[in-house]
Amino acid sequence: MNFEERSRSEFSFFLIVIGILVLVNLISVRTFFRLDLTKNRAYSLSKISKQYMRDLKDPLTVKAFFTKKLPPPYNANARYLRDLLEDYRSYSKGKFNYQFIDPVADPMIAREARSLGVYEIQMTAVEKDKFEQKTGYMGLALIYGEKKEVIPLIQDTSALEYQISSMIKKLVQKQMKVVGITQGHGEPGMEEQLSNFVDVISKNYEVVPIDLTSESIPERLDALLVPGPTRPLPEDKLYQIDNFLRSGRNVGMLVQMVKADAKQSMQGQIVDSKLSRLISAWGARIQPNLVYDAQCQKITVAQRGPGFIMQNIVPYPPFPLVTTIDKQHLMVKNIESFTLPFISALGLNEKIITDNKLAGSVLARSSKHAWSQMKFFMLSPQFIKPPAQNELKQFDLVVTLAGAFPSAFKADQLPALSQSGESLPSFIKSAKPARLFVIGGADFLTNDFIDARRKDGLFQLSQNMVDWIAQDAALIEIRSKGTGPATMGKITETHRKTVKYFNLIILPLLVIVAGLVMWRRLEARRTLIAAQFHN
């Protein structure tokens, strides 16, 4: 093939490629398609979001109040939101519509935004090599009939699909599921220690306090959460919890075996709420200990000296950093890690599980470099010393059970009532299938560890736990998606050095070799062309 024939062939190939691209663009005008290669498909709608769109009965309108020409990095939020809303619209069969409006340009629109709950905010931008204060709008409102839901400020897009889909679910559903949280026996207060957690789950559920010192467990509950009582529950209250589970409704048991005081005495004290009796009958075991782990969260400790205070960051073994997670279980499959403070070790009773045909799973374990402390619990970091290497082992920390549970009580030996005017529910001879979540502590749900601004693994676990026991797990899939940077797992020193020297030496050499190969090919081509024209 001479030079002229080769040129015609290359030009024909170029025209074919251009024709294919034009055809693909013409098809894409009528067909929605997106290739998402990110982990967890962070830039594609999940199945449940698509299903919400297909199930819409009435029109749903989104009004996105965004100022035009927002400064970086806020302008990226508007682009991401527009792409996400377009995804929703494409699956809605015309029932989902959205519009972007700039309230700054029209006082009437600004009043509408304020009436819906979206307000003008101040933001810091870097322009002309200096920081400047800007004002603008970055919120949206979802309107469905006479109902509305609002996101006043879209500052982080990593969980935006979850926010929008959970709001859509809330708008279209006729009745919210009811989750009860027990109080009255030393549990963290819902309005004090658990307020952050309650605020988060209240967006998707009706959350009601159940004071077991003065009332029974109401029938209208869909799920029950027992967040670590530290005082003994009366026998009839234990029976009510047992009956609740065996009636086919789900329970989250946060069993507090050690009450840790890390602010004053720096010691822990064994407590007995009697809940261990229930979970033992249901197929789980719990130890009156605290698990310490060399793989742990770090804390800041103040060191005082003559005339100075120094802040040091030190590992804190009573806060195990959990990375051994059952990736097959829906509740935790997309969580990379989380911290469980002041936690007791669990286990499964295989005989009870087998005899009653229950399904038992260990969701999370400590690392293999953990140990347990019993009877005496020292919490001050400078006094915590790990035992010998041969005494370190792995502990089960989170378990779930599912099936028709046996009772911790006998039909002919029901407990006496602790309150006048109450009556015990009838003994259930044939239990209905239910779900049980068990963890050896409740501190992880308190305001010290649950913060909606962090959205870390523990924040996800707390929400997934409620979704799972409420059998409303559809949003777990969306919540676990994210557009943030991926976390790096633990690597060995050898691996780290290999990657380092590959980047410093091997990679540049590969680039040089590739450049030499291309240069030689170009030289050979020039020689061939010169020879053809010379002839």
Legacy VTK file of the C-alpha trace (Angstrom):
# vtk DataFile Version 3.0
C-alpha trace
ASCII
DATASET POLYDATA
POINTS 535 float
0.000 0.000 0.000
1.524 3.334 -1.074
1.275 6.622 0.787
-1.735 7.906 -1.229
-3.777 4.723 -0.638
-2.926 4.761 3.073
-4.077 8.398 3.354
-7.421 7.572 1.657
-7.895 4.617 4.025
-7.193 6.738 7.113
-9.553 9.492 5.847
-12.339 6.923 5.255
-11.844 5.550 8.769
-12.057 9.092 10.155
-15.368 9.708 8.342
-16.798 6.418 9.667
-15.878 7.356 13.260
-17.468 10.805 12.839
-20.612 9.184 11.419
-20.849 6.790 14.382
-20.474 9.659 16.874
-23.198 11.687 15.142
-25.515 8.664 15.150
-24.876 8.004 18.854
-25.673 11.647 19.662
-28.915 11.510 17.674
-29.965 8.342 19.556
-29.001 9.846 22.916
-31.408 12.738 22.373
-34.293 10.274 22.720
-32.649 7.657 24.949
-31.292 8.309 28.453
-28.059 6.457 29.190
-25.178 6.897 31.622
-22.036 4.858 32.202
-21.080 5.008 35.885
-17.818 3.297 36.837
-17.604 4.686 40.388
-17.696 2.459 43.449
-21.282 1.916 44.718
-22.508 3.669 41.512
-22.358 7.063 43.224
-23.476 8.984 40.116
-26.418 6.758 39.168
-29.836 6.506 40.735
-30.365 3.445 42.919
-33.136 0.947 42.191
-35.362 2.262 44.984
-35.128 5.875 43.702
-36.132 4.700 40.237
-39.022 2.741 41.750
-40.234 5.820 43.635
-40.384 7.654 40.311
-42.299 4.853 38.566
-44.808 4.672 41.447
-45.670 8.393 41.482
-49.450 8.847 41.282
-49.518 12.640 41.127
-47.121 15.304 39.809
-44.120 16.085 42.013
-42.371 19.436 41.497
-38.912 20.444 42.649
-38.056 24.118 42.874
-34.294 24.555 43.101
-33.463 28.043 44.358
-29.889 28.600 43.178
-28.059 31.825 42.522
-26.535 32.001 39.062
-22.726 32.099 38.732
-22.014 30.795 42.222
-18.311 30.952 43.110
-16.271 27.729 43.397
-16.725 25.209 44.959
-20.466 25.972 45.278
-21.057 26.073 41.518
-20.263 22.344 41.378
-23.230 21.678 43.700
-25.617 23.227 41.181
-24.236 21.103 38.332
-24.453 17.900 40.374
-28.008 18.702 41.498
-29.138 19.427 37.937
-27.758 16.090 36.710
-29.372 14.249 39.630
-32.788 15.835 39.092
-32.576 15.019 35.389
-32.035 11.367 36.364
-35.162 11.446 38.531
-37.174 13.068 35.737
-36.108 10.490 33.151
-37.632 7.628 35.183
-40.842 9.383 36.269
-42.989 9.045 33.111
-43.608 12.795 33.160
-44.705 12.968 36.836
-41.469 14.557 38.119
-40.554 18.079 37.061
-37.939 20.513 38.264
-36.919 24.104 37.687
-33.893 26.189 38.677
-34.794 29.686 39.838
-32.552 32.579 40.893
-34.253 34.495 43.747
-31.685 37.280 43.534
-33.077 38.401 40.187
-36.716 38.652 41.315
-38.037 39.841 44.728
-41.230 37.802 44.212
-39.210 34.609 43.842
-37.148 35.558 46.898
-40.356 35.843 48.945
-41.519 32.473 47.622
-38.201 30.884 48.603
-38.460 32.273 52.133
-42.062 31.107 52.460
-40.937 27.564 51.536
-38.014 27.657 53.986
-35.046 28.482 51.713
-33.132 31.573 52.828
-30.268 33.649 51.477
-26.910 32.673 52.956
-23.426 34.152 53.138
-20.509 32.263 51.629
-16.786 32.852 51.434
-15.180 32.891 47.990
-11.649 33.500 46.752
-11.600 36.117 44.001
-8.718 38.248 42.790
-6.369 36.542 45.280
-8.402 37.499 48.323
-11.318 36.235 50.399
-14.652 37.891 49.711
-18.110 37.483 51.239
-20.847 36.567 48.785
-24.569 36.043 49.270
-26.776 33.628 47.429
-29.271 30.763 47.519
-28.513 27.042 47.479
-31.665 25.150 48.501
-34.655 23.335 47.122
-38.263 22.505 47.908
-40.212 19.401 46.903
-43.946 19.977 46.426
-46.427 17.095 46.169
-50.041 18.196 46.301
-50.442 20.111 49.547
-47.344 18.562 51.114
-43.822 19.944 50.951
-40.303 19.034 52.078
-37.345 21.417 52.070
-33.551 21.262 51.980
-32.641 24.820 53.046
-28.950 24.504 52.143
-27.214 22.041 49.815
-23.665 22.284 51.056
-22.622 18.641 50.602
-23.734 16.468 47.684
-22.360 13.149 49.013
-25.746 12.116 50.468
-28.021 14.225 48.272
-29.820 11.315 46.586
-30.601 9.858 50.011
-31.984 13.196 51.208
-34.189 13.667 48.151
-35.431 10.060 47.983
-36.219 9.927 51.702
-38.213 13.152 51.333
-40.080 11.742 48.330
-40.868 8.620 50.349
-42.164 10.783 53.185
-44.324 12.835 50.800
-45.972 9.912 49.007
-46.469 7.442 51.863
-49.794 7.512 53.635
-48.496 6.707 57.109
-45.055 6.714 58.711
-43.841 3.680 60.612
-43.639 4.069 64.386
-40.435 3.320 66.329
-40.561 3.239 70.124
-37.545 3.987 72.335
-37.661 2.776 75.938
-36.971 5.167 78.812
-37.145 5.169 82.577
-34.504 2.603 83.624
-31.261 4.494 83.161
-31.366 4.747 79.374
-29.845 7.886 77.768
-32.512 10.573 77.628
-34.136 11.156 74.236
-34.141 14.927 74.670
-30.626 15.094 76.127
-28.115 12.387 75.208
-30.011 10.933 72.210
-31.311 14.142 70.630
-28.994 13.997 67.582
-29.939 10.385 66.881
-33.657 11.084 67.335
-33.483 14.122 65.030
-31.933 11.974 62.297
-34.374 9.057 62.385
-37.399 11.331 62.907
-37.080 12.354 59.261
-38.289 8.898 58.211
-40.164 7.558 61.251
-42.520 8.616 63.973
-40.364 8.246 67.077
-42.126 7.887 70.422
-40.672 7.527 73.945
-41.914 4.513 75.937
-41.525 5.127 79.685
-41.655 1.588 81.062
-41.933 2.891 84.625
-45.448 4.160 83.925
-46.766 2.549 80.720
-46.851 -0.637 78.719
-45.475 -1.121 75.220
-48.212 0.168 72.878
-49.605 -2.024 70.132
-49.135 0.590 67.399
-45.334 0.262 67.387
-43.695 -1.232 64.306
-40.297 -1.602 65.991
-38.809 -1.217 69.471
-35.359 0.090 70.424
-34.020 -0.594 73.933
-31.007 1.769 74.267
-28.954 0.425 77.153
-30.876 0.626 80.434
-28.563 0.551 83.447
-31.169 -0.330 86.099
-33.018 -3.673 86.344
-36.261 -3.922 84.387
-39.177 -5.572 86.251
-40.124 -9.071 85.164
-43.402 -7.972 83.584
-41.575 -5.383 81.422
-39.141 -8.050 80.269
-42.144 -10.206 79.438
-43.672 -7.389 77.375
-40.459 -7.037 75.348
-40.357 -10.814 74.885
-43.990 -10.802 73.757
-43.361 -7.865 71.392
-40.607 -9.758 69.572
-42.540 -13.018 69.394
-45.592 -11.204 67.994
-43.617 -10.642 64.778
-42.340 -7.139 65.429
-38.634 -6.334 65.486
-36.392 -5.246 68.359
-33.030 -3.513 68.660
-31.335 -4.514 71.931
-28.479 -2.301 73.088
-27.419 -4.174 76.217
-25.312 -2.106 78.597
-23.179 -4.375 80.804
-20.667 -1.751 81.961
-21.425 1.889 82.655
-18.313 3.873 81.756
-17.534 7.223 83.355
-14.813 8.692 81.154
-15.281 12.278 82.366
-14.884 12.101 86.137
-13.842 8.840 87.814
-12.305 7.372 84.620
-13.610 3.965 85.642
-16.382 1.590 84.643
-19.004 -0.114 86.786
-20.872 -3.345 86.074
-24.641 -2.908 85.724
-27.412 -5.466 85.283
-30.562 -4.477 83.434
-31.724 -8.133 83.193
-31.777 -7.841 79.398
-29.074 -10.517 79.184
-31.716 -13.024 80.298
-33.832 -12.199 77.245
-31.091 -12.340 74.644
-29.757 -15.579 76.163
-33.160 -17.183 75.591
-33.225 -15.811 72.032
-29.864 -17.243 70.969
-27.257 -14.586 71.810
-24.737 -14.289 74.637
-23.136 -11.240 76.215
-20.186 -10.926 78.591
-19.900 -8.475 81.538
-16.704 -7.016 80.109
-15.285 -4.208 78.015
-13.434 -4.890 74.788
-10.135 -3.047 74.329
-8.459 -3.057 70.921
-5.032 -1.995 69.677
-6.820 -0.979 66.463
-8.715 1.903 67.987
-9.833 5.485 67.667
-7.476 8.236 68.761
-8.431 10.904 71.269
-6.959 14.195 72.425
-5.559 14.186 75.949
-4.455 17.289 77.852
-1.110 17.016 79.648
-0.618 19.601 82.358
2.769 20.888 83.437
4.190 23.836 85.351
2.760 26.806 83.497
1.609 24.952 80.369
-1.028 22.599 78.957
-0.074 20.353 76.044
-2.608 18.563 73.840
-1.539 15.072 72.785
-3.307 12.711 70.371
-3.102 9.136 71.651
-4.703 5.771 70.756
-7.627 4.877 73.033
-8.239 1.067 73.215
-11.744 1.339 74.832
-12.851 2.813 71.448
-12.317 -0.163 69.077
-12.128 0.830 65.409
-14.141 -1.876 63.653
-13.043 -2.854 60.144
-13.935 -6.570 60.159
-17.471 -6.276 58.777
-19.836 -8.764 57.133
-20.055 -7.297 53.619
-22.882 -9.704 52.743
-25.310 -8.232 55.276
-27.487 -5.390 54.018
-27.117 -3.364 57.206
-23.346 -2.945 56.966
-22.257 -4.118 53.516
-21.145 -0.667 52.316
-19.735 0.666 55.587
-15.938 0.680 55.636
-15.403 1.208 59.370
-16.941 2.571 62.550
-15.983 3.116 66.187
-17.828 1.355 69.034
-17.080 3.038 72.369
-17.230 1.082 75.649
-18.551 -2.086 74.093
-19.019 -5.601 75.518
-18.321 -8.865 73.692
-21.165 -10.914 72.212
-21.622 -14.424 70.903
-24.204 -16.711 69.312
-25.694 -19.808 70.964
-25.586 -22.298 68.126
-27.786 -24.847 69.939
-30.691 -22.417 70.393
-30.240 -21.152 66.831
-30.298 -24.683 65.414
-33.156 -25.959 67.603
-35.384 -23.010 66.658
-34.220 -22.702 63.034
-33.060 -19.130 63.534
-30.722 -17.255 61.210
-27.793 -15.794 63.141
-25.142 -13.443 61.766
-22.105 -11.710 63.214
-22.054 -8.290 61.561
-18.879 -6.882 63.093
-15.827 -8.101 64.983
-12.884 -6.441 66.663
-9.413 -6.822 65.210
-7.274 -9.828 66.189
-5.294 -7.555 68.508
-8.059 -7.050 71.094
-8.466 -8.087 74.696
-11.216 -7.884 77.306
-11.281 -6.347 80.761
-13.505 -7.740 83.520
-14.449 -6.654 87.067
-12.090 -3.665 87.163
-12.315 -1.172 84.293
-9.627 1.484 84.057
-10.454 4.100 81.390
-7.561 6.545 81.743
-5.362 6.082 78.629
-2.047 6.308 80.484
-2.989 3.308 82.663
-4.241 1.030 79.859
-1.636 -1.554 78.901
-2.237 -4.438 76.474
-1.561 -7.991 77.703
0.940 -10.393 76.182
0.630 -11.087 72.468
-0.646 -14.644 73.023
-3.588 -13.280 75.045
-4.897 -11.072 72.241
-7.858 -12.337 70.207
-10.888 -11.324 68.161
-14.333 -10.593 69.665
-17.829 -10.531 68.182
-19.337 -7.068 68.684
-22.574 -6.856 66.646
-24.991 -9.723 65.909
-28.402 -10.175 64.334
-30.935 -12.986 64.616
-34.074 -13.666 62.612
-36.880 -16.214 62.779
-39.553 -17.437 65.193
-37.960 -16.859 68.615
-38.420 -19.022 71.717
-39.698 -17.310 74.862
-37.712 -16.485 77.966
-40.897 -17.254 79.962
-43.143 -20.248 80.477
-46.826 -20.137 79.611
-47.836 -21.308 83.130
-45.385 -19.067 85.014
-46.077 -15.517 83.910
-44.602 -12.698 86.047
-46.573 -10.581 88.495
-47.539 -7.034 87.500
-45.314 -4.234 88.758
-48.005 -1.568 88.267
-51.649 -1.493 89.182
-54.186 -1.088 86.398
-52.073 -2.969 83.855
-52.640 -6.359 82.280
-50.183 -8.733 80.678
-50.610 -9.660 77.034
-51.531 -13.279 76.429
-48.673 -15.743 76.069
-47.880 -16.425 72.422
-47.613 -20.175 71.906
-46.553 -19.990 68.261
-44.186 -17.080 67.577
-44.195 -15.161 64.302
-40.932 -14.476 62.405
-39.147 -11.341 63.591
-35.766 -9.625 63.543
-33.404 -8.938 66.445
-30.353 -6.642 66.486
-27.983 -6.968 69.479
-24.975 -4.882 70.472
-23.207 -4.734 73.832
-23.514 -1.041 74.602
-25.446 2.148 73.893
-22.852 4.922 74.180
-22.377 4.989 70.403
-25.888 6.458 69.987
-25.308 9.439 72.274
-24.596 12.989 71.132
-20.887 12.499 71.892
-20.643 10.150 68.903
-23.641 10.789 66.602
-23.231 13.977 64.605
-25.196 14.592 61.392
-22.387 16.804 60.077
-19.841 13.964 60.030
-21.917 11.286 58.269
-19.304 8.677 59.188
-19.681 4.914 59.470
-21.224 5.120 62.933
-23.772 7.643 61.682
-24.731 5.246 58.872
-24.870 2.251 61.225
-27.283 4.005 63.589
-29.715 4.763 60.751
-29.328 1.363 59.088
-30.078 -0.308 62.415
-33.451 1.447 62.661
-34.271 0.799 58.999
-33.473 -2.889 59.462
-35.595 -3.440 62.569
-38.419 -1.389 61.041
-38.187 -3.614 57.938
-37.862 -0.476 55.902
-34.405 -1.142 54.512
-34.931 0.294 51.022
-33.042 3.504 51.815
-29.993 1.665 53.203
-28.803 1.130 49.635
-28.949 4.860 48.877
-27.462 6.002 52.174
-24.326 3.944 51.678
-23.595 5.616 48.348
-21.229 8.543 48.379
-19.158 10.791 46.175
-16.433 11.424 48.724
-12.883 10.050 48.539
-12.515 6.316 49.070
-10.915 5.190 52.304
-7.599 3.369 52.196
-7.411 0.135 54.104
-4.523 -0.907 56.303
-1.356 -1.585 54.265
1.932 -3.199 55.206
5.240 -1.358 55.299
6.494 -3.481 52.386
3.448 -2.562 50.305
3.884 1.125 51.119
7.546 1.116 50.070
6.760 -0.805 46.872
4.178 1.790 45.830
6.512 4.635 46.797
9.492 3.446 44.729
7.266 2.395 41.833
6.008 5.996 41.612
9.500 7.467 42.063
11.517 5.176 39.758
9.538 2.639 37.698
6.753 4.967 36.534
9.127 7.670 35.161
11.183 4.955 33.436
8.036 3.588 31.773
7.189 7.081 30.497
10.734 7.479 29.100
10.618 4.068 27.404
7.181 4.850 25.912
8.530 8.168 24.592
11.536 6.463 22.989
9.296 3.857 21.334
7.031 6.548 19.894
10.044 8.563 18.717
11.475 5.518 16.908
8.120 4.835 15.240
7.887 8.440 14.051
11.428 8.266 12.715
10.624 5.066 10.853
7.489 6.663 9.374
9.449 9.729 8.221
12.011 7.457 6.593
9.264 5.503 4.784
7.569 8.669 3.498
10.886 10.133 2.336
11.678 6.912 0.473
8.273 6.899 -1.278
8.603 10.501 -2.471
12.227 9.933 -3.471
11.107 7.088 -5.722
LINES 1 536
535 0 1 2 3 4 5 6 7 8 9 10 11 12 13 14 15 16 17 18 19 20 21 22 23 24 25 26 27 28 29 30 31 32 33 34 35 36 37 38 39 40 41 42 43 44 45 46 47 48 49 50 51 52 53 54 55 56 57 58 59 60 61 62 63 64 65 66 67 68 69 70 71 72 73 74 75 76 77 78 79 80 81 82 83 84 85 86 87 88 89 90 91 92 93 94 95 96 97 98 99 100 101 102 103 104 105 106 107 108 109 110 111 112 113 114 115 116 117 118 119 120 121 122 123 124 125 126 127 128 129 130 131 132 133 134 135 136 137 138 139 140 141 142 143 144 145 146 147 148 149 150 151 152 153 154 155 156 157 158 159 160 161 162 163 164 165 166 167 168 169 170 171 172 173 174 175 176 177 178 179 180 181 182 183 184 185 186 187 188 189 190 191 192 193 194 195 196 197 198 199 200 201 202 203 204 205 206 207 208 209 210 211 212 213 214 215 216 217 218 219 220 221 222 223 224 225 226 227 228 229 230 231 232 233 234 235 236 237 238 239 240 241 242 243 244 245 246 247 248 249 250 251 252 253 254 255 256 257 258 259 260 261 262 263 264 265 266 267 268 269 270 271 272 273 274 275 276 277 278 279 280 281 282 283 284 285 286 287 288 289 290 291 292 293 294 295 296 297 298 299 300 301 302 303 304 305 306 307 308 309 310 311 312 313 314 315 316 317 318 319 320 321 322 323 324 325 326 327 328 329 330 331 332 333 334 335 336 337 338 339 340 341 342 343 344 345 346 347 348 349 350 351 352 353 354 355 356 357 358 359 360 361 362 363 364 365 366 367 368 369 370 371 372 373 374 375 376 377 378 379 380 381 382 383 384 385 386 387 388 389 390 391 392 393 394 395 396 397 398 399 400 401 402 403 404 405 406 407 408 409 410 411 412 413 414 415 416 417 418 419 420 421 422 423 424 425 426 427 428 429 430 431 432 433 434 435 436 437 438 439 440 441 442 443 444 445 446 447 448 449 450 451 452 453 454 455 456 457 458 459 460 461 462 463 464 465 466 467 468 469 470 471 472 473 474 475 476 477 478 479 480 481 482 483 484 485 486 487 488 489 490 491 492 493 494 495 496 497 498 499 500 501 502 503 504 505 506 507 508 509 510 511 512 513 514 515 516 517 518 519 520 521 522 523 524 525 526 527 528 529 530 531 532 533 534
